[in-house]
Amino acid sequence: MKTTRYFDSIRLRPDRAVIEERWINRVVSRPEHERMQADGRIRRWGRIPEAGNKWLRVVVLEDGTTVHNAFFDRRFKP
């Protein structure tokens, strides 16, 4: 999994450390929802049954594969 320096540092936070890499890969490869940001980054969401059906938002760079951020998005409404 390709990542940015920002992601590598933010991943150390306790609330982010629980997010499994396989969940991130699942959302990147098979998102249930996707939106383009104005800066060219792509927001992808996927529901994670193993985490109580929470929505995981993964932000990837313009290349569509480099992970810049990942977190459980409590405000997301499909």
C-alpha positions as CSV (number, residue, x, y, z in Angstrom):
1,M,0.0,0.0,0.0
2,K,1.4,3.4,-1.0
3,T,1.0,6.1,1.5
4,T,1.9,9.7,2.1
5,R,4.1,11.0,5.0
6,Y,1.1,12.6,6.5
7,F,-0.8,9.3,6.6
8,D,2.3,7.5,8.1
9,S,2.4,10.0,10.9
10,I,-1.4,10.3,11.6
11,R,-1.7,6.5,11.6
12,L,0.1,6.5,15.0
13,R,-2.8,8.1,16.7
14,P,-4.7,5.7,18.9
15,D,-8.0,6.3,17.1
16,R,-6.4,5.6,13.8
17,A,-4.2,2.7,14.9
18,V,-7.3,0.4,15.1
19,I,-8.0,0.8,11.4
20,E,-6.7,-2.3,9.7
21,E,-4.7,-2.1,6.5
22,R,-7.0,-4.7,4.8
23,W,-10.0,-2.5,5.5
24,I,-8.2,0.5,3.8
25,N,-7.3,-1.7,0.8
26,R,-10.9,-2.9,0.5
27,V,-12.2,0.7,0.4
28,V,-9.6,1.8,-2.0
29,S,-10.3,-1.1,-4.4
30,R,-14.0,-1.4,-4.0
31,P,-15.6,1.8,-2.6
32,E,-19.3,2.0,-2.0
33,H,-19.3,5.8,-2.6
34,E,-16.8,8.1,-4.1
35,R,-16.4,11.9,-4.5
36,M,-13.7,14.0,-6.1
37,Q,-12.3,16.9,-4.0
38,A,-11.5,20.3,-5.6
39,D,-7.8,19.6,-5.1
40,G,-8.0,16.4,-7.1
41,R,-7.9,14.0,-4.2
42,I,-10.5,11.3,-4.1
43,R,-12.7,10.5,-1.1
44,R,-13.8,6.8,-1.0
45,W,-16.2,5.3,1.6
46,G,-16.9,1.7,2.5
47,R,-18.9,0.2,5.3
48,I,-16.7,-2.0,7.6
49,P,-18.9,-4.8,9.2
50,E,-16.0,-5.9,11.4
51,A,-16.0,-2.5,13.0
52,G,-19.7,-2.3,13.8
53,N,-20.8,-1.3,10.3
54,K,-18.9,2.1,10.6
55,W,-18.2,4.0,7.4
56,L,-14.5,4.2,6.7
57,R,-13.4,7.2,4.6
58,V,-10.1,6.8,2.7
59,V,-8.7,9.8,0.9
60,V,-6.3,8.9,-1.9
61,L,-4.2,11.2,-4.1
62,E,-5.0,11.9,-7.7
63,D,-3.3,8.6,-8.8
64,G,-6.2,6.7,-7.1
65,T,-3.9,4.5,-5.1
66,T,-1.7,6.5,-2.7
67,V,-3.5,6.7,0.7
68,H,-3.4,10.2,2.3
69,N,-5.9,9.7,5.1
70,A,-8.2,7.1,6.6
71,F,-10.7,7.5,9.4
72,F,-14.2,6.4,10.5
73,D,-16.5,9.0,9.2
74,R,-19.4,9.5,11.7
75,R,-21.0,12.2,9.7
76,F,-21.2,10.3,6.4
77,K,-24.7,9.8,5.0
78,P,-24.9,7.7,1.8
